[in-house]
């Protein structure tokens, strides 16, 4: 029983952290989705010195992500609303929370599929030197971050 309570509390904590991070106005990302995508495309193009053809691929990927944004945000808002309604109950069981979290799995699976396709496509148009630069930039960016599961 104690193990179930610990797991349940852990899941709730992770969900609350996720809700806080996903909310608007977090850090410098208080801009519109279009501004975020434009900023990232600009940084990537600059750092990797992309060719025109590579920029076209990156632009198309950015457009596809923006096209999916409204649907993703709507699903996130629905989950957040359902989660908050569950927390407002007088009692919450691990089974209720697990059932709620299960509804989120298809959304996460869709996002992972989309991310995998876009990453693989972009990776395929990069030169070995650009890939090395990309890896170095990602590692450099992560060095200053607090990572929980390192």
N, C-alpha and C positions, 0 to 999 in steps of 0.2 A: 504494500500500500504506500509506504514511504517513497518508494522508487517512482510510482505513478505520479505522486504529488510533485516530486522534484522534476520529472520530465515535463509535466504540465506547466509548472512555473517557468521552466526554461523556454518552452515553446511560446508562452505568452510574452516573455521578455524579448525574445527574438522578433516576434510579430510586432511588438510595440516599437522596437528600434527600427524595424523596416518601415513602419508607418511614419515614424518621425523623419526618417531619411527621405522617404518618397514624397513627403509633403512639399508644398510650394515654399520658395524663399530660403532654401537651404544653401547656406554659403554664398558663393558667387553665382550659383545657378538660379538666380531669381529672374532670369530673362525668359523670353518666350522660347518655345521649342525650336522655332525657326532660327532664332538668334544663337541658341546653343549649337545647333547643327552647323550653322555658318561658321561659328567660332572654331569648332573642332575641324571642319574641312579646311579652314584657312591654316590652322596650326599644322595639321597633317601634311598639307601640300607644301608648306614652307619647310618643315623639318626634313621631309623625305625628298624634296626637290622633284615633285611629280611631273611627268610629261603631260601633254595635253590629253592624250588618250587615257592615262591613269586618272587624271582629274575628272574626265567624263564618267569613268566608272565610279569614282568616289561620289560625284554629284548625284548620279542615279541612285546609288545606295542611300544617300542622305534623303532624297525625295521619297524613296520607298518607306524609309523609317518614319518620315513625317506623315505620310499617307496612313500609316498604321497608328499614329500617335493618339488620335481622338478615340479610337476603339480601345486602345490599351488603357487610356486614362479613365474611360467610362467603366471598364472592368475593375480597375483599381479602386475607383470611388465606390462601386457597388460592394466590393469586398470590405473596404474600410467601414462602410455603413453597417453591413451585416455584423462585422466584428464588434463594433461599438454597441450595437443593439444587444448582442450576446453578453457583453460585459455589464450591461445595465440590468440584467436579470438578477434576481435575489441570490441565485446560486448558478454556478457554471460547472458542468462536468467535463472531464477530459474527453469523453466521447463526443459531446457537442462541439468542442473546439476542434477535435480531430476531423469531424464531419465537415466543419466549416473550412478547415485547411485543405481538405481533399478537393473542395470546389475550386481552389486556387491552382491545383496541379495542372489542369489542362492549359491554363493561361501561361504558366511558367514553361510548360513543354513547348507551346507555340513560340514564346519568346526565345527559348534556347534554340529551336529549329531555325528561326529567322536569323538569329545572331550567328549561328554556325554557317549558314549559307552565305551571309554577307562577309564574314571574316574569311572564309575559304576563297570566295570570289576575289576579294581585295588582295589577299595573300598571293593569289595566282598571277596577278598583274605586276607585282613588285619584283625588282631585280634582287639578287642575293645581297647586294650592298644596302639597298633600301630596307630589306628585311632585317639586316643586322642593325641598322640605325633605328628602326622601329622597336626592336627588342631592347636596345640600349635606352631609348626614351621611356619605354614602359617601366623598365627596371629603375631608372633614375626617378621617375614620378612616384614609384611605390616606396622608395627608401625613406621618405619623410612621413609616410602615412602610418597611422596606428593600425596594425592588423591583428585581429583577435586570434586567428588560428595559425599563427606562424610557428 
